[in-house]
Amino acid sequence: MEPTHIVKTPGVCGGKACIRGHRVRVMDIVVWHEMRNYSAEEIIAMFPGITLADVYAALTYYFDNRQEIEADFAQNDALAQELMKEYPSKLPGKRSA
């Protein structure tokens, strides 16, 4: 039986679902493919060693575990909001949330 393409390892990428052997999270693939409209071929061109099967496995994982990945996005957004409050921009014209 072939090992899975997607793993969750404590201490690696915050324990988030990643492509086996890489620090590329499923949520990264989702952003590039679903939100930025990169093709699977464009994604693998950005990351030597990642295969089409890895990209499609990440997308399959997302669609099978949408609540988990959406919760990861929400957690990242909440952290970003907290950091913007604690460390506001010093650039003129930039406002923190």
C-alpha positions in Angstrom: 0.0 0.0 0.0 1.4 3.4 -1.0 1.9 5.9 1.8 -0.4 8.9 2.0 0.7 12.2 0.4 -0.6 14.3 3.3 0.7 14.1 6.8 0.2 16.0 10.1 3.3 15.9 12.2 3.5 17.6 15.6 6.2 20.4 15.5 6.2 20.6 11.7 4.3 23.6 10.3 2.4 23.9 13.6 1.0 20.4 13.2 -1.1 21.5 10.1 -1.7 19.1 7.2 1.3 19.2 4.8 2.6 17.4 1.8 4.8 14.5 3.0 8.5 15.4 3.0 7.8 19.1 2.5 6.8 22.1 4.6 4.1 23.0 2.1 0.7 23.0 3.9 -2.5 21.9 2.4 -3.8 25.4 3.1 -1.0 26.9 1.0 -2.0 24.7 -2.0 -5.6 25.8 -1.5 -4.7 29.5 -1.5 -2.6 29.1 -4.7 -5.0 26.9 -6.5 -8.5 28.0 -5.3 -7.9 31.6 -4.5 -5.1 32.7 -6.8 -6.0 30.5 -9.7 -2.6 28.9 -10.2 -2.8 25.6 -12.1 -1.4 22.4 -10.5 1.4 22.6 -13.0 2.3 26.2 -12.0 2.3 25.1 -8.3 4.7 22.2 -9.0 7.0 24.5 -11.0 7.3 26.7 -7.9 8.3 23.8 -5.7 10.7 21.2 -7.1 10.0 17.8 -5.6 6.3 18.3 -5.3 4.3 16.2 -7.8 0.9 16.6 -9.5 -0.3 13.8 -7.3 0.8 15.8 -4.2 -1.1 18.9 -5.3 -4.3 16.9 -6.1 -3.9 15.0 -2.8 -3.8 18.3 -1.0 -6.9 19.5 -2.8 -8.7 16.3 -2.1 -7.7 16.6 1.6 -9.1 20.1 1.6 -12.4 19.0 0.1 -12.7 16.0 2.4 -11.7 18.1 5.5 -13.0 21.6 4.6 -13.9 22.5 8.2 -10.4 21.7 9.5 -8.7 23.8 6.8 -11.2 26.7 7.1 -10.5 26.7 10.8 -6.8 26.9 10.1 -7.5 30.0 7.9 -9.6 31.6 10.6 -6.9 30.9 13.2 -4.3 32.5 11.0 -6.5 35.5 10.4 -7.2 36.0 14.1 -3.5 35.8 14.9 -2.8 38.4 12.1 -5.4 40.7 13.6 -3.9 40.4 17.1 -0.4 41.1 15.8 -1.6 44.1 13.9 -3.1 45.5 17.1 0.0 44.8 19.1 2.4 46.0 16.4 0.8 48.7 14.4 2.3 49.8 11.1 4.8 52.7 11.3 4.3 53.5 7.7 2.5 56.8 6.9 -1.0 56.2 5.8 -1.1 52.6 6.9 -3.7 51.8 9.6 -3.9 48.7 11.8 -7.1 46.8 12.1 
